[in-house]
Amino acid sequence: MLYEGKIWLGTGEHPVCLLPQMANRHGLIAGATGTGKTVSLKVLAEGFSDMGVPVFLADIKGDLAGMVQPGTHSDNIANRLTQCGVPTFEYRTFPTVFWDVFGKEGHPVRTTVSEMGSTLLARLMNLNDTQAGVLSILFRVADDENMLLLDLKDLKAMLAYVGEHAKEYTLDYGNVSMASVGAIQRAVAMLEDEGGNAFFGEPALNIADWMQLDESGRGVINILAADVLYRKPRLYSTFLLWMLSELYETLGTDPDTPDGARYLDKARRLAGCAPFAEFERLPDGALHLHTSSFCRVRLCPMCQWRRSLKLGAQVRQVVEAANAAHIAEYGTAWRWLMVTFTVKNVPADELGATIDRLHRAVNNMAKCKRWCGAVRGWLRATEVTHCTDKRKAAYDTYHPHIHALLCVPSSYFKRGYIKQKEWADLWAHYAGTDYTPIVDVRTIKAEDGSSVQALPAAEQAAAMGKAVAEVSKYASKPADYIVPSDPDLSLRTVATLDKMLHHRRMTSWGGILKDIAKALQLDDVETGDLVHIDETARELGVPVLGRIPMEEKTAKLVDEGAAELVGDKYVKDAVEAIEKL
């Protein structure tokens, strides 16, 4: 019940209440059997309902359903109300809706396999990285072929189809291992055994059905019958993770409302990104990031920077390995081109579809005879810029474009040469534009402007610094979505980029470079480790070993200029580093 607009929890010397604005999204009610855990939970649910906040509860024991009926008065209840100092009490019903995955004790809860997505399914089926990659390929093929995956039967049929045509899809999407296909099929069978057929299918639940108010403005209390479901842990975890992902995906962007929960969650993760950094000194004296914690939010400047460093280091490794192998076999290194493929700016609602169209265009163009006759390998990196200049006609539109590092034979300029206009015509054809787009083609040179062709293979990769930096850029720079002078524009831009870049791969290897990257067993840039990155210390230019933040005592001594009292060499090094910075 509510007490002066607050949720009443109990009475001591004074009424104990939960302030609505202080209600945390994470809580724990603990106690021995019979101490009132369930009643406390019901009190919270009823209080939120009275405030007009919809509630979702999972009822494992079946003792939460009583909220649908008014309580019955008894002497024990009367005595308890007197002890708690509640002079008046009204027995009421609350708007309640029952749900059941199996459809027996409430409305059925169902979703489609496509809506669940490959990432959640992979985690739920305990797939390893290789198997998860094959599952991701399956979803991409289904998306590209406009095949909707509704239930587990569709998923099994798609698995069989991709397995049969594995060779056809390997070039475009990556290696499809039959062993991985078999492992996924077994995991699907286990999910079926636990009742997965009841959860996957149509009609799919609209998450908005759980966010209803009754005619009097009270929030509807949604109760999931979980007395049978909890005995099937795989299916139960599938449902819960799907529900949470749907909530975060569909909630709004206003941080001042409950609909902003998704962005509040990301904001908190971002605010806690890399709270410390530990470096270790390598045998050659260089420093290497040893331990840290990154938030992995797509738009986090720190994590984007780490991904950029990681991709840059990987590009250098791949280029060096490619040149060394080619010199060993033919006596010459590869030539390298930097090509930027562009299209006209698009509004926010067209950004996602445009990015997908550009990615398909590159994949299809890489199959054409002209490309195959000239290009042996490539790296594709997608960047999105945002026009924030109100003086320009393109204000508040987005410019998705692709930076491509191309590996071509040393004889490219004599045989197989593609002129700039031909590149533009090819791109217009495969991108499906009714205009001639701008395509920038450049021969990669060293930092000083000289040709890298004359350099040893090992030095070419380092000399290609500008090209490496260009192809390793952020998917979207912070300056494109953070506009201090226009908070509303920043909010709209963050919402757009967060949604449109979600689950979209912004980098991809192709041709011999893909094979080399695979042989080097390079970690995935977008989903992999952001701590252990080759050449990180040199990229950072960090001069000393240190740990940030310091302990409170140490920090106080440092502030007071008494670091020597700590007796720790690394503290002094950290002080020197801070002074230099």
Sequence and secondary structure as in RCSB ss.txt:
>XXXX:A:sequence
MLYEGKIWLGTGEHPVCLLPQMANRHGLIAGATGTGKTVSLKVLAEGFSDMGVPVFLADIKGDLAGMVQPGTHSD
NIANRLTQCGVPTFEYRTFPTVFWDVFGKEGHPVRTTVSEMGSTLLARLMNLNDTQAGVLSILFRVADDENMLLL
DLKDLKAMLAYVGEHAKEYTLDYGNVSMASVGAIQRAVAMLEDEGGNAFFGEPALNIADWMQLDESGRGVINILA
ADVLYRKPRLYSTFLLWMLSELYETLGTDPDTPDGARYLDKARRLAGCAPFAEFERLPDGALHLHTSSFCRVRLC
PMCQWRRSLKLGAQVRQVVEAANAAHIAEYGTAWRWLMVTFTVKNVPADELGATIDRLHRAVNNMAKCKRWCGAV
RGWLRATEVTHCTDKRKAAYDTYHPHIHALLCVPSSYFKRGYIKQKEWADLWAHYAGTDYTPIVDVRTIKAEDGS
SVQALPAAEQAAAMGKAVAEVSKYASKPADYIVPSDPDLSLRTVATLDKMLHHRRMTSWGGILKDIAKALQLDDV
ETGDLVHIDETARELGVPVLGRIPMEEKTAKLVDEGAAELVGDKYVKDAVEAIEKL
>XXXX:A:secstr
 EETTEEEEEESSSEEEE GGG  S      STTSSHHHHHHHHHHHHHHTT  EEEEESSS SGGGGS     H
HHHHHHHHTT          EEEEETTSSSSEE  B HHHH HHHHHHHTT  HHHHHHHHHHHHHHHHTT    
SHHHHHHHHHHHHHTHHHHHHHH    HHHHHHHHHHHHHHHHTTHHHHBSSS   GGGGS B TTS B EEEEE
 TTGGG HHHHHHHHHHHHHHHHHHS S TTSGGGHHHHHHHHHHHTSSS EEEEE TTS EEEEEE     TT 
HHHHHHHHHHHHHHHHHHHHHHHHHHHHHHSS  EEEEEEEE   B GGGHHHHHHHHHHHHHHHTTSHHHHHH 
SEEEEEEEEEE   TTSTTTT EEEEEEEEEEE TTTTTSS   HHHHHHHHHHHHT SS   EEEEE B TTSS
BSTTS HHHHHHHTHHHHHHHT  SS HHHH  TT HHHHHHHHHHHHHHSTT   EEEEHHHHHHHHHTT   T
TTS SSS TTHHHHHT  S  EES  HHHHHHHHTT GGGG  HHHHHHHHHHHH 
